[in-house]
Amino acid sequence: MVSKALFTPPSGSRAKIIPSRRSCPQVVRSGLSAPPLVARYRPRPGAAWAGMCLHFLRVRVLSRRSGGAHTPAPMWAVTCEAAGVSGRAWYVSEGAGLVPRKPRLLDTVRDALRLRHYSRRTERAYLGWIRRYIVFHAKRHPAEMGAAEVSRFLSSLAVEGRVSASTQNQALAALLFLYGPVLGVELPWLDELVRAVRPERLPVVLSRDEVRAVLLVLRGTPRLMAVLLYGAGLRLLECARLRVKDLDFAANQIVVRSGKGDRDRVTLLPAVVRPALERQLARVRAQHERDLRAGAGWVELPHALARKYPNAGREWAWQWVFPATRTYTERTTSQRRRHHLHETVVQRAVYRAVREAGLTKPASCHTFRHSFATHLLEDGYDIRTVQELLGHREC
């Protein structure tokens, strides 16, 4: 019977897995009588050999002798395929010596989230809520719990934790995902759960004079990004993740890639910011050329484009419009990369600017987006146009 399990070495021995960087199929063979072992490895982005099309492992089982010494035992025939982004080594074997072990619950949740292309932020949030749910109930397995435990956890968040309704609903969404796609538990009892009603709040909106006062205090790159937040209605991360190829000066447009909900859209490129953007791109290009001469110049590419276009990470079109000031070495590929400017840099600058401008409103970076939409409506633009520029499905 063919069994599929995570490799667990036999009692009294240990396994040593050695990655091999090769670009063609190969089987490591030995002429000994050990049963054949087939390893199917699915690398995650954190693996040292991620980005390769085919990856191969050699598994050597070392038997333990008296005195703590180790001697090599038979080397099993091993082949390896790369498919997906999971990151655990699965083995298919015929014969004894492998002890089946189920994957951990959080690893299963992570795989289910990535299979459905949830964002990394959603992944971290869901895993955090599921972990808190398990710890809250003294580390009991979720399969052993039901509606009473879920209700008790959500109630404690509202009563003891005093969390907002949106936070409580996020925790409920994480538990719905856990019991539905992951555990496959029937969910009729979840229909009886009381969902927190999110209260309606009015957004903070700045007048034109207040926006002008804040922008006059800002300096440098944060000011340029704040002008884009207000003039194009961008979210902060959408602005930070702009690449050179997303700016269309001829059509006065900005293409927003993978915005909220993983949707693309086109918005305005304000004419007033065009000269400053051109100067910013000139500085970034000079910096990129220096990085290339120093053996760096790489940026992160979305999804699997790094495998499809291996050299695209150093091309000018893929560079960040607002790069970080320092480079870092990606441990999986040893590439010296430059990340985009972190959003907290702009958040702190806007916070200080609002205080220095003497405003009493609790304005933030997202307030520029609200002000953009409000001022367009005041100028007579129809709500459908504003909806498309903001990337909203509903208004």
N, C-alpha and C positions, 0 to 999 in steps of 0.2 A: 504494500500500500504506500503510495507516495504521500509524504507528509510535508506540509508547508509550515515552517516555524522559524522563529528567530534562533540563530545559532547559540547554543549554550554548551560549553565544553563538558565532556564527561567528568565524573567525579575523579579527583586526583590529577587533573590535567588543566591546562589553560590554553587559550587560543591566542595566536598572534596574527593580526591582519596587517598586511603590508600593501599599501597602494602602489600601483605601477602605472606610470604615464606612458601609455602606448596608444597608437592610433589605428591598430588593426586587430582583428580577433585573434586570440591566442588561448590555448588551453595548456595549463601547467600540469604536466603528467608525471606520474611515477609508476614504476613497474611493480609496485607492491600490491598486496591484496586488499587494501582498504577500499570500502565502498565509494563510488564516485559521488562527489558533492558539487552541486551546481549552485552558484551564488548569483542571485539577481539583485544588483545594487541600484537603488534609486537615489541619486544625490540630491541634497538640499543645497541652497545657495551658500551655506556655511561650510560645506565640505571642501577639503583642500583640492580636490580634483573636479569640482563642479565646473561646468562649461565645456567639458570634453564630451564628444558624442558617444564614445565607448570607454568604459573603465574596467579595469581588471584587478582582481585581488588574488593574492596567494594566501591560503590559510594553512598554517603549520600548527599542528597539535603537538605540544611538548608534554611529555610524560614526566611526572615528578619522581625523582629518586630520593633515597634517604640522604640526609645531609643537606637538603635544599638545592642540590644540583638539578639541572634540566638537560635532558638529551632529546634530540629530535626523533619524533615518531614518523610514520609514513606520511608523505605529502599527498593530499588528495587532489584529484583532478578538479580544477575550478574554472568556470567560465563566468562572465559577468556581462550584464546588459544594463544600459542606462535608459531609464524611462520615467519621466515625472520629476517631481521636486521634493520627494518625501524625506529621504535621508536615513532610512534604516536599511540594514542589510538583511534581506530575506533569503533563506536557503531552502532548496527543494532537494530532498534526499531519499534514497531507498536504503533501508537498513537501520541498525541500531546506532547509538552514539549521540543522537540529537534529542534533546529534551524540549518538547514544545513549550513555548512561553508566549502568552498573549501580550500584545502591545499595551502599553500603559494608556489609561483613559485619556489623559490630556494630549498624548500623541495622536490618538484616534480623532479627537476633536480638531486638532490642528490640521490633520490630513483632510478631514471633511470640509473645513473652512477653505483650504487652499484648492480643493477640488472644485468648489463653487466660486472661486475667484473673489473671495471676500478680501477687503483691503487689510493691510498689515495692522493698521490701528484698530479695526474691528476685531481682528484676531486676538490682539493683546487684551482688548477690553473683555471679550467673551471668555478667554482663558482665565482672566483675573476674577471674573464673577463666578465662574464654575469652581475655581479653587476656593474662593471665600465661602461658597455654598457648602462645599465638602467639609471645610474646617469648622464651619458654624455648627454642623451636626456631628462633631467628634469624629471626623474622617470616615464616616460611613459611606459605602458605595452608593451612588445615586440610583442604581437599579433597585436597591432595597428600600428606597423612599418613594413618597408619592405626594399627593396634593396637600396633605397636612404639613409636611416638611417644607414644601415650596411656599405655602401661605405663611408659615411661621417665619421663614427667612425674609420674605418680602415685607412682612409686618415689622420685623425688627429694624429693617432699613428705614422705614418711615417713622417709627415711633422712637427708637433709640438713636439711630444714626441721623435722623432728621434730614434725609436726602430729599432732593427735589423730585417731582413727578417724572421728569424725563430720565433721571438717573434710575429710578425704580423701574421704569419701563424698559430701560436698557438691560437691567439685571434679569427681568422677566424674559426678554428676547433671548438672552444667552441661555437661560434654562430651557426655553422652548426648543432651541436648537439642540441642546444636549439630549433631551428626551425624545425628540423627533428623529432627525436624520442620523444621529449618532447611536443612540441606544435602541431605536426602533420601537419605543413604547407607545401603545395606544394613548391618544391624548383627549378622550372625551371629558375627563375630569378637569382638564385645564380650561375648558369653556366656562366653568363656574368660578374661576378666579376673578377677583375684582381688580381691574386695571386702574392705575392711578390716572386721573383726568388732568391733563396738562393745562394749567390756567393760561388764559390769553394775556400776553404782555405787549405793551407798545414798545417798538424798537426806539433806541436813542438815535435821534437825527440832529445833525448840526446844520445851522444856517450857512449860507454862503460866506458871510463875514467870519463866522467861527471856523469854517474850514480854512479860509485864507489865513487866519491868525495862527492856526496850528502849523500850516505848511511853511509859514515864514520863520517859525522857530526851528523847524527840522533842517538838518544839514546832510550833505553827502548822499550816499546810497539809500539810507532810510527815507530821505525826502523824495527821491526819485520813485521809490517803490510806493510811498504813500500817495503820490500824484497818480500813479497807475491804479491804485485801489479806488481812488475817488473818480478819476476820469474814465476808467474802463469797467468799473463795477466788479473787480476781481476779488476773490477770496485771497487771504494772505498766502496760503500754501500754493494756490494757483499762480500767484505772482512770483513767489520764490522759485518755483519749478519751471519758469519760462526758459525755453532754449532759443538759440539764435534763429533756428529755422521757423519758430512760431511767430516771428515778427514779419509782417508784410507791409513795408513802407509804401509800396506802390499803391496798394488798395486801402491804406490806412486801417488795417485790421490786425487783430491779435487772435491767433488760434489757441484756444485753451484745450489742452490734451488731458484726458483722463481726469476730468473734474469730479465734483461730488456725484456719486452714483456711477463712476467710471464712464461719464458721458463727455463727448467733445462738443465744443460750441465755438462760435465766432463772435467777437465783441469789438468795440471801437478801439482804435489807437488814437488817443488825443493828439491833435496837431501841436498843442502847446508843449508837449513833452518830447516831441520828435528830435529837436536838437540835442537835448540832454541824453536821450537814448543813443543817438549816434556817437556822442562822446564816450558814453559808457561802453559801447561795443568796441570802440577803438582801444580803450584801455584793456578790456578783456582780451582782445585779440593779441595785443602786445604781450600780455601776461601768458597767454596760451602758447605763443611762440617761444617764450623763455622756458616754459615747462617742457615743451617738446625737446628743446636743446638739452635740457637736464635729464631726459629720459622719462619724463612724466607726461602730463597732458591727457590722462584718461578721465572719463566721467562714467557714471553708472548709466546703463541702458535699460529700458523697460523690458520686462518679460524675458523672452529667449533671443532677443535681437543680437546679443553678444555672441551667440553661437552661429547665428545666421550670417551676421556681418562682423567678423572678428576684429576688424580695424576701425569700425565706425565710432568706437569710443574715443578716438583721438581726432576725429574730423571736426572741423570748425562748426559745421551746422548743428552738431549735437551738444555743443558747449552751453553751459548755463549762462544766462544773461546776467545773473547776479551770483557770481561764484564766491565761495568762502575764501578767507584770507590765507588759510593753510591747507596743505595737502596731507593725505594719509595713505597708507599702504594697505590695499585690500589683501587680507591674509589668504584668501582662497586662490587668487591669481597672481599675487605679488605685484600687482599694478599700482603705480603711484597715482592716485586719483585726487580730484578736487570736488568736494560736495558743493551743493548750492548754499547760499547764505542761510544760516539758521533763522527760523522765524522769530525766535525770542529777541534777536538783535533789533528787529523792527518794532516789536511789541514794547520793549523797554524805551526805545527812542520816542515812540508815540506817547507813551505814558508820561514821560518827562515833559514833552512838548505841550501836552494838554494842561499840565500843572503850570508851566511857565506862561502859557497864554492866558491864564486866569479863568479858565472855564470851570464851571461847577457841574457840568454834565459828566456822567461816567462814560466818557468816550473811549473807544478802543479802535484797533485796526478795522474791525468789522463795521464800525460806525460809518466809515467812509463809503462802504458798499450801500448801506441804508440811505445815506445822504445822496448818493448817485441816483438811486431809483426815485427817491422823493423829488429831487430837483428836476428830473426828466418829466415826471408826471405834472409838476407845476408848470413846466414849459409847454405843455400841450401834447406830449407824445402819448400814443395810445398804450394801454396797459399790456396788450399782446406783444408789442415791440420791446417794452421793458422786460417782460417775462423772458423773452428769447435772449436778450442781452445778459440777463442774470443767470440763465440756465435753469430756471424754475419750470417745473411741470405744471404747477398751479399757482395762481396769485390770490 
